[in-house]
Amino acid sequence: MNGLSYAIIGGGPSGLFAALFTALALREAELAGTVTVYERNRSCGRKILVTGGGQCNLTRDDSVEHMMAHYGKNGRFLSHAIHSFPPKRTMEFFEELGLPLLIRDDDKVFPASLKATEVVQILVQACLQMGVVFSNERRITGISRENSTFLLVSEHENPLRADAVAICTGGKSFPKTGSTGDGYRLAQQLGHTIVPVHPALSAVTTPSSSIGTCSGISVDPVTLMYTDKMGKRVYATGPILITHSGLSGPVVLNNSRDFATGDRIDVCWIPQTDRKKAPTRQEMENLILDACAKQGSAQLSTAVHKLGLPSKLLTYLMQEAA
């Protein structure tokens, strides 16, 4: 096919969408052109396959405003993208491709089959029907501008030419799926300034591995207390999960964007009435003494078990406090 050539670097969700909509735009404009997806893995959509525990939560059946509110102060950055392709349009898009959807009670939207593989298959098939070419197991390692075209450097092969390029490699958060930060390096080669990146929506590790003895224990709710990047004291409440190397769970994941190496995070394991006020040492002592009085026991270990925390966690906390 004659016409312009469009290179999509990366065959994940953004790459598949970019390829499909580029091909659709060419067809609607009755223009000739070739759209090629260059994917480093053997097949596309590796990250999609692990999304939502392999079930692939596609979006939420929610308003744009409510969705943006979940992103806090960063919601404004997403405004244009979400308004351009809102949740309702996302649902219509997949249904038009022939994918039945399931809307759960919590408003999360999944494929009715609860299989992420179907999402990948239907996106790849839609691209193929639009004439998109897939070049799998081809990692683009370099890019440069030569007059009005781009030169793409591929491992062990001659440079490739393209009239337009979309870098859709994802971030560097999940190397096993191919997200190793290639996109940052490629963009930098074209002269873009890269802002240093750090993990978000991730678990945290603790200096001491001793908490790992409680791995697998979850407590709901706890109050997380920390100081954010602006110096503001934050109190967040929700479920927490202890891992072999630290802390995870919704209350940690949802606030991890504010954490940095060396930060102090305090956890109040006993639910508080006032979520925006850290309990004082005296208040905690009074709570424990009150529990002892109610139980009529002089044994601290016996009384604190009535506070509702798992025995193993209580034992660990008392040992650490000793």
N, C-alpha and C positions, 0 to 999 in steps of 0.2 A: 504494500500500500504506500503510495506517495504521500507527501505532506509532512507536517512537523512530527517530531518524535518527542514523547513525554516519558521521562524516567521517574518511577516511584521507588525510592530506596526504602525497603522494609515492607513486609507483607503481614503486618499485624492489623489491628482494627482500623487505625488511621490510614494505613497504606491501602487496605482494601477499599475503604470508603473513597479515598482520593482517586484511586484507579477507576472505580465504578462511575463516579460523578464526572471525572474528566472525559471518559468514554461517552457518557450520556450527553455531555455538553457538545462534544464533537458531532455526535449524530444529530442532535437537535439543530445545530448550526449548519448541518450538511457540509461539514469540513472533513477532509481526509487527514488521517494522522494515526500514529501508532503509540499505544500506551503499554509500557512494559514495567512489570513489578520485579525488582531485584531483591530476592529474599536469601539471607545467609543460611537459613535452616533447610532441611529436606522438604518441608512443607510449610505453608502459611498458617498464621493464627495460633501459634504456640501459646501465647499469653491468654488468648480467648479461652483456650481449653482448660485453664486452671482458674478462670474467673468464677466467683461464686461457688467455690468448692466443686468445680466441674459442671455446674448447672447454668452458669452464665447469666447473671442478673443484668438485663439490658438497659433498664432505666427505671424510673419511678412514675407511677400514675399520679402526677403531682403538678402543681402550677410552677411556672418559671420562678416567680418571686419566692415561693417557699423553698424550692431547690437551692436557689442562690443563698438563701439565709443559712443553709447548712454549712456553707463555706466561709462563714464569718466575714472578716474584713477583706478576704480575697474573692468574695462573690462577685464584686464589680468587674474584676478581670475577666470573668467568664460570661459577662452579660451579653456581649454581642454574639458569641457562639451559641449560647443557649436560646437566645431569642430567635436566631436564624434557623435553628433546628431544635425546637422545643420537644419535651417528652412526648406529647401527643403525636407530633410528626414522626418521631422515632418509632413509635408503636405502629403507625400507619405504614411506614417504610417497610418494616419487617413483614407485616401482614400482606402487603402488596407483593412481596417476594414469595409468599406462600408459606410463611412460618406462623403456625398457630401460637398464640400467646396465653400466658397464665398470669393473672394479677392476684397476688397474695393479699392477705388481710392487712399486712403492713405496707401495702401499696408498691412493693417491689415487683417488677415485671420480669418474667422468665419465659423461655420457650416452653410450650405446654409439655413437651417431652422431658423437660429438665435435663437436657443433654446439650452441653456446649458444642459438641461435635456437629450438631445440626446447624448451629449458627455459622460455624466456619464453612461447612459444605454449601450452605445457601448463598453466602457472600461470594465464595470462589466461583460457584456456578453462575451467579449473576454477572460476574466480571467476564467469565469465558463467553457467555452469550453476547456480551457487548464487544467482543473481539480483543479483550485484554490479553496480553502475552505474559506468561509467568516464567521467570528465569530463577529457579530455586537453586540452592547450594551455590550461590554466587554472592560473595560478600564484597561490597564496595568499600575500599580502604582509603581512597583519595578522590578529591574533586578539585577542578580548577576551571577558570573561565578562559576561553579562547575566542576572542572576537564576540560573535553573537551566539556561540554554542558553549556547551559544557563538556569537559572531558572527565570521564569517570574511570578511575583506576580500580581494576578488579584483581583479586589474587590469581597469580599465575596466568593471566590473560592479557591480551592487548587492550589498550584504553578503548572505552566505549564513548560514543558521541550522543548528545541529546540536546534538543532545542530548549527544553524546560525541565526542571528537576524539582521534585517534592521530597524533602527529607522527612521520612515517617518511621524513623528507627526506634521511637520510644525513648525512654530515659536510660538510666543505668541501675535501676532498682532490682532487676531480676535477671542476672546473667544467664541462668539456665534456659531462659526462653529466648535469649539473643539480645536482651537489653543490656548492653555493656558500655553504653556511652558513645557509640560510634557517631551518632548524630551531632553531638557537641563538637567532636573533632572535625567532622566534615564542614559544619557551619563555620567553625573558626578558620578553616582553610579558605573560605570564601570571604573572609574579612569581618565576620560577625564577632561581637564581643560576648563572651560567655560569662554569665553570672555564676559564681561558685554554687554548686548544688549540695544539698544535704538531705538525708532521709526524712520522709514524712509518711504518715499512716503506717508506722512500723513499731515493733516492740522495742523495749529498751533493755540494755544489759546493766547489771550492777557490779560495782568493784568486787564485792564479795560473792563467791559462788555458793555460800552456805544456804541462801534462800532456795536454792535448787532442791533441797531436801523436801520442800513443799510443792514441788512441781506438779501441776495438774489441778491444784486447788483453785477454785474460783469463789469470789465473795461478791455479793450484790445486795446493797450498794456499798461503795466506799467513797470517801472524799479525798481527792487528789489535790495537793497544795504545792504550788511552785510559782516562781517569778518569771514572767515572759520576757521576750527580747526588749520590750519597751520599759521594763522595770516595774510593771504592774503585777500585783499579787493576784493570782488566779486560784479559784476554788472550783473544781470540777467534780461532779458526782456521777457514778455509774458503775457497771460491773468491771471487775478486775480479774485477771488470770495470772497465776504465778507459773513461770516457765523454768526450765532447768538453768537458765542463765540470767533471769531477771523478771520483768513484768510485761504483761500484754493485756488483752481484753479491750472492750470498747472505750472505756474511760482513758486508757493509755493511748490507744491508736488515734482517737479523735483529737488528742491534744499534742501528739508527738511532734507536730510541725514547729512547736514552740521550744522544743528541747534541743540542747547542744551538749557535746561531751563535757563532762565535769559539773553539769547542773545538779542541784539538789532537788529531789522530789520527796515530799512528805506524804505519807498515806495514813489517813485516819480510818482504821478498820471497822470502827463501830459507827453505825449511822448516826448523823447529827441532825437535830431539828433545824438549826440555822446553817444552811449550806455555804454561807459566805463568811463564816467566822471559824477560825481554827480553835479547837478546844484547848484550853490551857492545861498545864500539868496538874494544877490543883483540881480542875474539873474532872480530869480522867481519874485522879486518885479518889475523888468523891464517888465517882461512878462505880469503881471497883469496891470501895468500902461499903457502898450501899448494897451491892450484890452480895457481899459477904454477910452483911447484917440480915438480909432477907433469907439467906440460906441457913443462917444460924451456924455457920461453919467458920472455924479459924484457919482452915486450909485455903490458901489463895487459889491453888489449882482447881479445887472443887468449885469454888464460887464463880470464877471467871468462865467456866464452861457454860454457865447459864447466859452468857452474853451473846450466844448464838454463833460463835465462830468455830470452825473445824478444830478438832482436838489437836491435830498435828501442827496446825498453824499457831494455836495458842501456846503449845509447848515451845515452838521455835521462838516466838516473840518474848516469852518469859526468859528463855535462855539468853537471848540477845540483850535483854534489859538487865540481866543479873550483873 
